[in-house]
Amino acid sequence: MESFARVLKGRIFLSVFPENAAAGNEQKTLTTVLFVGGLSRRMGSDKATLQFDGEPLWARQLRLLRELKPDTLLVSARARPPWCPEEIEAVIDEPPSRGPLSGLAAALRRVQTSHLLVLAVDMPRMAAAPLRQLWSQSEPGCGVVPSREDLLEPLCAIYPAEAASDAAAAIACGEFDSLQSFVRWLARKNRMRIQSVDESEWHFFQNVNTPHDYETSRSALL
């Protein structure tokens, strides 16, 4: 990571923590973003348009994010989806393409709040309660990423606005081969806190990548 370190040379990493929880809540504001930029190769069709309980998955996830009452609601994509509501801004991935990291960098660049909550469109079993818990666990200058054993969930996580410059530098350097490795780097710099998820709650983070996953998730929601 030497070249990345050179880009960050001279920067000051500072996390500001409140003297009490009430003060911390007053300093926190939230933007939410729905990630829909995947190619859906294994599914064979656009995962965002899959039907769950009589509504497309994109509508289900946007409704979930609205329950958090964010200051701003965004959609992250390679291009503006045809289903995207007019009142919602679509944030287009920044080149060069680094997969989800490109989408995260673009969304963080747009953020004008203290934190950004990211949710992947392909987590149909996610609920408002786990997202609210993540939000309550975040601190000024520090986000939260859930962890199932050694697997992080960077597409259902909260990032501090301060991570915007880190994401931009990561895109420029090309040092990170995945969003997982980038988030672990943020955790080492105290930008993120890794929060272990109890096994009884793992189902919230299950995603749908194949037709079999889709049918399994639909059955679980009935």
C-alpha positions as CSV (number, residue, x, y, z in Angstrom):
1,M,0.0,0.0,0.0
2,E,3.0,2.3,-0.4
3,S,1.6,4.5,-3.2
4,F,-1.7,4.9,-1.3
5,A,0.3,5.9,1.8
6,R,2.1,8.6,-0.3
7,V,-1.3,10.0,-1.4
8,L,-2.4,10.3,2.2
9,K,0.9,11.7,3.4
10,G,0.5,14.8,5.5
11,R,-3.2,14.2,6.2
12,I,-4.5,14.3,9.8
13,F,-6.9,11.5,10.8
14,L,-9.2,12.9,13.4
15,S,-12.3,11.3,14.9
16,V,-14.4,13.6,17.1
17,F,-16.4,11.8,19.8
18,P,-19.1,13.5,21.8
19,E,-19.0,13.9,25.6
20,N,-22.3,12.2,25.9
21,A,-24.7,10.2,23.7
22,A,-27.2,13.1,23.5
23,A,-24.6,15.4,22.1
24,G,-23.5,12.8,19.6
25,N,-27.1,12.4,18.3
26,E,-27.4,16.2,17.8
27,Q,-24.2,16.2,15.6
28,K,-25.4,13.3,13.4
29,T,-27.3,13.8,10.1
30,L,-28.0,11.1,7.6
31,T,-28.0,10.5,3.9
32,T,-29.2,7.1,2.6
33,V,-28.3,5.5,-0.7
34,L,-29.6,2.4,-2.5
35,F,-26.9,0.6,-4.5
36,V,-28.2,-0.9,-7.7
37,G,-25.1,-1.0,-9.8
38,G,-24.6,-4.7,-10.0
39,L,-24.7,-6.5,-13.4
40,S,-27.0,-9.3,-12.2
41,R,-25.1,-11.9,-14.4
42,R,-26.0,-14.9,-12.2
43,M,-29.6,-13.8,-11.8
44,G,-30.1,-13.4,-15.6
45,S,-32.3,-10.3,-15.1
46,D,-32.2,-7.0,-13.2
47,K,-32.4,-7.8,-9.5
48,A,-33.9,-4.4,-8.8
49,T,-37.1,-5.4,-10.6
50,L,-37.7,-8.7,-8.9
51,Q,-41.1,-8.9,-7.2
52,F,-41.4,-9.4,-3.5
53,D,-44.7,-9.3,-1.7
54,G,-46.3,-7.7,-4.8
55,E,-43.8,-4.9,-5.3
56,P,-40.4,-4.6,-7.1
57,L,-37.3,-4.9,-4.9
58,W,-36.2,-1.4,-5.7
59,A,-39.5,0.0,-4.3
60,R,-39.3,-2.2,-1.3
61,Q,-35.8,-1.0,-0.4
62,L,-36.6,2.7,-1.0
63,R,-39.6,2.4,1.3
64,L,-37.3,0.9,3.9
65,L,-34.8,3.7,3.6
66,R,-37.5,6.3,3.8
67,E,-38.5,4.8,7.2
68,L,-35.2,6.1,8.6
69,K,-36.3,9.7,7.7
70,P,-32.9,10.7,6.1
71,D,-32.1,14.2,5.1
72,T,-31.4,13.0,1.6
73,L,-32.2,9.7,-0.3
74,L,-30.1,8.7,-3.3
75,V,-29.7,5.9,-5.8
76,S,-26.3,4.7,-6.8
77,A,-26.0,3.1,-10.3
78,R,-23.9,2.8,-13.5
79,A,-26.6,4.8,-15.3
80,R,-29.9,6.3,-14.1
81,P,-32.4,3.4,-13.8
82,P,-35.7,3.8,-15.8
83,W,-37.7,3.0,-12.6
84,C,-35.9,5.7,-10.5
85,P,-38.5,8.2,-9.1
86,E,-38.1,11.7,-10.4
87,E,-37.6,13.2,-7.0
88,I,-34.6,11.0,-6.2
89,E,-31.1,11.8,-7.5
90,A,-29.2,9.0,-9.2
91,V,-25.5,9.2,-8.4
92,I,-23.5,7.7,-11.3
93,D,-20.4,5.6,-10.6
94,E,-17.1,7.5,-11.0
95,P,-14.5,6.2,-13.5
96,P,-12.3,4.3,-13.5
97,S,-14.6,1.4,-12.6
98,R,-13.6,-0.2,-9.3
99,G,-16.9,-2.1,-8.7
100,P,-18.9,-1.0,-5.6
101,L,-16.0,1.2,-4.5
102,S,-16.7,3.5,-7.5
103,G,-20.3,3.8,-6.4
104,L,-19.3,4.5,-2.8
105,A,-16.8,7.2,-3.8
106,A,-19.4,8.9,-5.9
107,A,-22.1,8.8,-3.2
108,L,-19.7,10.1,-0.5
109,R,-18.7,12.9,-2.8
110,R,-22.4,13.9,-3.0
111,V,-23.0,13.7,0.8
112,Q,-23.7,16.9,2.8
113,T,-24.6,15.2,6.0
114,S,-22.4,13.7,8.7
115,H,-23.0,10.1,7.6
116,L,-24.0,8.0,4.7
117,L,-26.0,4.7,5.0
118,V,-25.5,2.3,2.1
119,L,-28.0,-0.5,1.4
120,A,-27.7,-3.0,-1.5
121,V,-30.9,-3.6,-3.5
122,D,-30.4,-7.3,-3.3
123,M,-31.0,-7.7,0.5
124,P,-34.8,-8.3,0.5
125,R,-34.9,-9.6,4.1
126,M,-33.4,-6.4,5.5
127,A,-35.6,-4.5,8.0
128,A,-35.7,-1.0,9.5
129,A,-34.7,-2.2,13.0
130,P,-31.2,-3.4,12.1
131,L,-30.6,-0.2,10.1
132,R,-31.7,1.9,13.0
133,Q,-29.4,0.0,15.3
134,L,-26.5,0.7,12.9
135,W,-27.4,4.4,12.9
136,S,-27.5,4.5,16.7
137,Q,-24.0,2.8,16.9
138,S,-22.3,5.4,14.6
139,E,-20.4,8.3,16.1
140,P,-19.3,11.6,14.7
141,G,-16.4,10.9,12.4
142,C,-16.8,7.1,12.6
143,G,-19.2,4.7,10.8
144,V,-20.2,1.1,11.4
145,V,-20.0,-2.0,9.3
146,P,-21.7,-5.3,10.3
147,S,-19.6,-8.4,10.3
148,R,-20.8,-12.0,10.0
149,E,-17.8,-14.0,11.4
150,D,-15.0,-12.8,9.1
151,L,-17.3,-11.4,6.3
152,L,-18.0,-7.7,6.4
153,E,-21.2,-6.3,5.0
154,P,-19.9,-3.0,3.3
155,L,-23.1,-2.7,1.3
156,C,-25.2,-2.5,4.4
157,A,-23.2,-0.1,6.4
158,I,-22.8,3.5,7.6
159,Y,-19.9,5.6,6.5
160,P,-18.7,9.0,7.9
161,A,-18.6,11.9,5.5
162,E,-14.8,12.1,6.3
163,A,-14.3,8.9,4.3
164,A,-15.0,10.7,1.0
165,S,-11.4,11.8,0.6
166,D,-10.2,8.3,1.4
167,A,-12.5,6.7,-1.2
168,A,-11.4,9.2,-3.8
169,A,-7.7,8.5,-3.1
170,A,-8.4,4.8,-3.2
171,I,-10.0,5.1,-6.7
172,A,-7.0,7.2,-7.9
173,C,-4.4,4.7,-6.6
174,G,-6.2,1.5,-7.4
175,E,-4.6,-0.2,-4.3
176,F,-7.7,-2.0,-3.1
177,D,-8.9,-5.1,-4.9
178,S,-12.3,-5.1,-3.1
179,L,-14.7,-3.0,-1.0
180,Q,-14.0,-5.4,1.8
181,S,-10.3,-4.5,1.9
182,F,-11.0,-0.8,1.7
183,V,-13.4,-0.9,4.6
184,R,-11.0,-2.9,6.7
185,W,-8.4,-0.2,6.0
186,L,-10.9,2.5,7.1
187,A,-11.4,0.5,10.3
188,R,-7.7,0.5,11.0
189,K,-7.8,4.3,10.6
190,N,-10.7,4.6,13.0
191,R,-13.0,5.8,10.3
192,M,-15.2,2.7,10.7
193,R,-16.1,0.3,13.6
194,I,-16.6,-3.4,12.9
195,Q,-19.8,-4.6,14.6
196,S,-20.3,-8.4,15.0
197,V,-23.8,-9.6,14.1
198,D,-25.4,-12.2,16.2
199,E,-26.1,-15.4,14.2
200,S,-29.8,-15.0,14.9
201,E,-29.8,-11.9,12.7
202,W,-27.7,-13.1,9.8
203,H,-30.8,-13.6,7.7
204,F,-31.3,-9.9,7.4
205,F,-28.0,-9.7,5.4
206,Q,-28.7,-12.5,2.9
207,N,-28.7,-11.3,-0.6
208,V,-30.2,-12.8,-3.8
209,N,-27.7,-13.6,-6.6
210,T,-29.3,-16.5,-8.4
211,P,-32.9,-17.6,-9.2
212,H,-32.5,-20.2,-6.4
213,D,-31.7,-17.4,-3.9
214,Y,-34.7,-15.5,-5.2
215,E,-37.1,-18.3,-4.6
216,T,-35.6,-19.1,-1.2
217,S,-36.0,-15.4,-0.1
218,R,-39.5,-15.2,-1.4
219,S,-40.5,-18.3,0.6
220,A,-38.9,-16.9,3.8
221,L,-41.0,-13.7,3.4
222,L,-44.3,-15.4,3.0
